[in-house]
Amino acid sequence: MQKLTSPKLAWFSLSLFYMYVYMLRVFPSVAEHELRTDLLLSATDFATLGSLYLVAYGALQIPLGSIVGRLGLRKISITAISFCILGSFISFLANALWAVQLGRVLMGAGAAPIFMCSLKICSDYIPAGHRGVYMGITLTMGTFGALLTGNIIVSMLDALGWRISILILGGIGCVVVLLILLNIQNTPSPKSKELLNFPALRDVFSNKFVYIYGLLGLGFFSSLNVFTDLWGTAYLEKRFSISRIDAASASMLMYIGLAIGSLLLPWYFSTKTRVFIGIKLCATALFVLFFTFVYFEWLSFFASKLVLFLLGLFSGGIMLVFSAASFWTSKETSGLTISIINTFNMFGGAIINQCIGFILNYSWDGALDIHSVPQYSLSAQNLSFALTLGVLFAINLIVALYISRSRVVKKISRRTKA
């Protein structure tokens, strides 16, 4: 086990890093107008800025569980944040879409290990009775980073533009590097040289429940990957004719709901039998709330903010998905199973973002703004959300009803007695 002078300071440093990567993650959502105007981006082009981040993030989830243990927290976290800073500086210098895309890939790759590293410190060094609190605070720090992007960064965008704003974010990353260097020490090389456990990978990928819960995880988290991280601010700004800072703040309410739901839902649906009831409830709530938000056009801005908060709250059901998936794996493969489910989540979010971009381009009525940037109507945006998120939520509900009516609970009960 790696020695830490102060585990709590090490945890705090990585939690600040987690907050930082959330600021980078949702940056395109609040800077949509500047990015599309400066680089003349279509909806499909803009969608890649969210998709490539998620692809890079998701692609690293499976190997990271082993690599973190082999290379240690210090090397992994310093390398990760260096990727984020480099991605910020490349974006600052970018004069073409490909350069900004490269920056987003680097940011996604840099963000991939940080939550895992933070949870590893909690598991290895924090007393058992306090681990849940520290893990919950870590998630809340990420939420706080998203909220900062929805408020402070919007003001920076208005005053300084998107390039200087992303440059400042790169500078903030340099401060986080210093904290990590001061608070996380080097780790000895492990005895084992094996990076990936291929027999464990084979066992997990041959388990059909991994795919079932991977689909459920995608359904529970997709509204945040799609709406809050990329499309939400511009959509709310147009739908309610409000300022960008109000639209961004409303969109980020989903992350506040997520932080609460991620703690509240696992606590309430804590037993093995109740976990599946919780999954069913969350899937139903997400389906109803989504179609209420999209098709009840008479909803006030205040009512819409409440719906967005609840969407985030019930998205916290992804913690129940992780819990339920662990019932079908061994202790040796539980971490790998969670990583694979998270990979499904990220790759699926990337695909949905691209689909929304394609649908918007297909349904474009030819409208342009004064900068000759395509503008998409509310009806086109609602259609794109319905054909992607709406269909996914419907499938999610069907799958949730299936697992709650299956013999899962009976099998778990027999395993417990045995």
Residue pairs with C-beta under 8 A, 6 or more apart in sequence:
1 124
2 72
2 73
2 74
2 124
2 185
2 187
2 188
3 185
3 187
4 10
4 121
4 125
4 183
4 184
4 185
5 183
5 185
6 183
7 121
7 124
7 125
7 126
8 126
9 182
9 183
10 73
10 121
10 125
10 183
10 184
11 118
11 121
11 122
11 125
11 126
11 134
11 138
12 179
12 183
13 176
13 179
13 180
13 182
13 183
13 184
14 73
14 77
14 114
14 117
14 118
14 121
14 138
14 180
14 184
15 118
15 137
15 138
15 141
16 141
16 176
16 179
17 77
17 80
17 81
17 114
17 118
17 176
17 180
18 114
18 115
18 118
18 138
18 141
18 142
18 145
19 141
19 142
19 144
19 145
19 148
20 81
20 84
20 145
20 169
20 172
20 173
20 176
21 84
21 107
21 110
21 111
21 114
21 142
21 145
22 142
22 143
22 144
22 145
22 146
22 149
22 255
23 145
23 146
23 148
23 149
23 153
23 169
23 172
24 84
24 87
24 88
24 107
24 111
24 169
25 53
25 107
25 111
25 146
25 229
26 146
26 149
26 150
26 228
26 229
26 252
27 149
27 153
27 165
27 166
27 169
28 35
28 46
28 49
28 50
28 104
28 229
28 230
29 149
29 228
29 229
29 230
29 231
29 232
29 233
29 234
29 248
29 251
30 149
30 150
30 153
30 154
30 157
30 233
30 244
30 248
31 153
31 157
31 162
31 165
31 166
32 46
32 230
32 231
32 233
32 234
33 234
33 244
34 157
34 161
34 162
35 41
35 46
35 49
35 100
35 162
36 45
36 46
36 373
37 369
37 371
37 373
38 162
39 45
39 94
39 96
39 97
39 100
40 371
40 372
40 373
41 97
41 373
42 357
42 361
42 374
43 356
43 357
43 358
43 360
43 361
43 364
43 374
43 376
44 354
44 357
44 358
44 360
44 361
45 97
45 357
46 230
46 357
47 230
47 353
47 354
47 356
47 357
47 358
48 97
48 101
48 104
48 354
48 357
49 100
49 101
49 104
49 230
50 104
50 225
50 226
50 229
50 230
50 349
50 350
50 353
51 349
51 350
51 351
51 353
51 354
52 101
52 104
52 105
52 108
52 350
53 104
53 105
53 107
53 108
53 111
53 229
54 108
54 225
54 346
54 347
54 349
54 350
54 353
55 105
55 108
55 346
55 347
55 350
56 104
56 105
56 106
56 107
56 108
56 109
56 112
57 108
57 109
57 111
57 112
57 346
58 112
58 342
58 343
58 344
58 345
58 346
58 347
58 350
59 112
59 343
59 347
60 109
60 112
60 113
61 112
61 339
61 340
61 342
61 343
61 346
62 196
62 201
62 336
62 339
62 340
62 343
63 195
63 196
64 76
64 112
64 113
64 116
64 339
65 116
65 335
65 336
65 339
66 194
66 195
66 196
66 197
67 76
67 113
67 195
68 76
68 113
68 116
68 117
68 120
69 190
70 189
70 190
70 192
70 193
70 195
71 187
72 186
72 187
73 117
73 120
73 121
73 184
73 187
74 180
74 181
74 184
74 185
74 186
74 187
75 186
75 187
76 113
76 117
77 113
77 114
77 117
77 180
77 184
78 177
78 180
78 181
79 110
80 109
80 110
80 111
80 112
80 113
80 114
81 110
81 173
81 176
81 177
81 180
82 110
82 177
83 106
83 107
83 109
83 110
84 106
84 107
84 110
84 111
84 170
84 173
85 110
85 170
85 173
85 174
85 177
86 103
86 106
87 102
87 103
87 104
87 105
87 106
87 107
87 110
88 103
88 107
88 166
88 167
88 169
88 170
88 173
89 103
89 167
89 170
90 99
90 100
90 102
90 103
90 106
91 99
91 100
91 103
91 104
91 163
91 166
92 163
92 164
92 166
92 167
92 170
93 99
94 100
94 103
115 138
115 142
116 339
118 135
118 138
119 135
119 138
122 131
122 134
122 135
122 138
123 131
126 134
136 259
136 262
136 263
139 258
139 259
139 262
139 263
140 259
142 255
142 259
143 255
143 256
143 258
143 259
146 228
146 252
146 255
147 249
147 252
147 255
147 256
149 248
149 252
150 233
150 245
150 248
150 249
150 251
150 252
151 245
151 248
151 249
153 165
153 169
154 244
154 245
154 248
155 245
156 164
156 165
156 168
157 165
157 244
158 244
160 168
197 336
200 332
200 333
200 336
201 336
203 333
204 210
204 329
204 333
204 336
204 337
204 340
205 340
207 328
207 329
207 337
209 325
209 328
210 325
210 328
210 337
210 340
210 341
211 344
212 399
212 403
213 321
213 322
213 324
213 325
213 341
214 340
214 341
214 343
214 344
214 345
215 344
215 395
215 396
215 399
216 279
216 283
216 321
216 396
216 399
216 400
216 403
217 318
217 321
217 322
217 341
217 342
217 344
217 345
218 344
218 345
218 348
218 349
218 392
218 396
219 283
219 286
219 392
219 393
219 395
219 396
219 399
220 282
220 283
220 286
220 314
220 315
220 316
220 317
220 318
220 321
220 396
221 315
221 318
221 345
221 349
222 345
222 348
222 349
222 352
222 389
222 392
223 254
223 286
223 290
223 311
223 312
223 315
223 389
224 254
224 255
224 258
224 312
224 315
225 345
225 346
225 348
225 349
225 350
225 352
225 353
226 349
226 352
226 353
226 356
226 385
226 388
226 389
227 235
227 251
227 254
227 385
227 389
228 251
228 252
228 254
228 255
228 312
229 349
230 353
231 353
231 356
231 381
231 385
232 247
232 251
232 254
233 244
233 247
233 248
233 251
234 247
235 247
235 378
235 381
236 242
236 246
236 247
236 250
236 251
236 304
237 243
237 244
237 247
238 378
238 381
239 378
240 247
240 301
240 304
242 250
242 301
246 301
250 301
250 304
250 305
250 308
251 308
253 305
253 308
253 309
253 312
254 308
254 309
254 311
254 312
254 315
255 312
256 309
256 312
257 308
257 309
257 310
257 311
257 312
257 313
257 314
257 315
257 316
258 312
258 313
258 315
258 316
259 316
260 313
260 316
261 312
261 313
261 314
261 315
261 316
261 317
261 319
262 316
262 318
262 319
263 316
264 313
264 316
265 278
265 282
265 314
265 316
265 317
265 319
265 320
266 316
266 319
266 320
266 323
268 274
268 278
269 275
269 277
269 278
269 320
272 327
272 409
272 412
272 413
272 416
273 409
273 412
273 413
275 320
275 323
275 324
276 324
276 403
276 404
276 408
276 409
277 404
278 317
278 320
279 317
279 320
279 321
279 324
279 400
279 403
279 404
280 400
280 401
280 404
281 314
281 317
282 314
282 315
282 316
282 317
282 320
282 400
283 317
283 393
283 396
283 397
283 399
283 400
283 401
284 397
284 400
285 310
285 314
286 311
286 314
286 315
286 317
286 393
286 396
286 397
287 393
287 394
287 396
287 397
289 307
289 310
289 311
289 314
290 311
290 385
290 389
290 390
290 393
291 386
291 390
291 393
292 299
292 307
293 299
293 304
293 307
293 308
293 311
294 382
294 385
294 386
294 390
295 382
295 386
299 307
318 345
321 341
322 338
322 341
324 403
324 408
325 337
325 338
325 341
326 334
326 337
326 338
327 408
327 412
328 337
329 336
329 337
352 388
352 389
352 392
355 384
355 387
355 388
356 384
356 385
356 388
359 380
359 383
359 384
359 387
359 388
360 376
360 380
360 381
360 384
361 374
363 376
363 377
363 380
363 383
363 384
364 374
364 376
364 380
365 377
365 380
367 374
367 375
367 376
367 377
368 374
368 375
369 375
